[in-house]
Amino acid sequence: LSYCSIAGGLITVIGTSTNLVVQGALADEGLEQFGFFDPARIGLPLGVFLIAYCSSVAQRVLPEHRGGLFRHVRDRASELITEVEILPTFPYIGQSVEKLLEALQLTSVSLLKIRRRCELLCDRVGGPGSAAGGSS
């Protein structure tokens, strides 16, 4: 679809920015400028060919798992966790990450990153300057 819309832009002078740049360069040099639909001499046959190609050949060339990342995320949304905020009342605060993952029935490879807020971490362990706090 995107290729067809690009080819459709080749039909008029204002269809693509490149056509406008060429039109401006012709005007600056004092040469004859394109008419509004002059690019259609090339763009229209190219657009027809591109639509035919995308409708026939491209269907056989594309991989079977069509839909890309968005379809993958939609189909597997129950398997994906993007971000979890731990509230102060969470029962596993102070416990190991392994214990939390076990309680949630997740494997250790399910956890990609832990991001801690400094103010919460520093308040708990004695501040950034203390021996227990360290630097964040």
Secondary structure, DSSP 8 states (H G I E B T S, - for coil): -HHHHHHHHTTSTTSSHHHHHHHHHHHHTT-----TTTTHHHHHHHHHHHHHHHHTHHHHHS-SSTTHHHHHHHHTGGG--------TT-TTTTS-HHHHHHHTT--GGG-------HHHHHHHHT-TTSTTT---
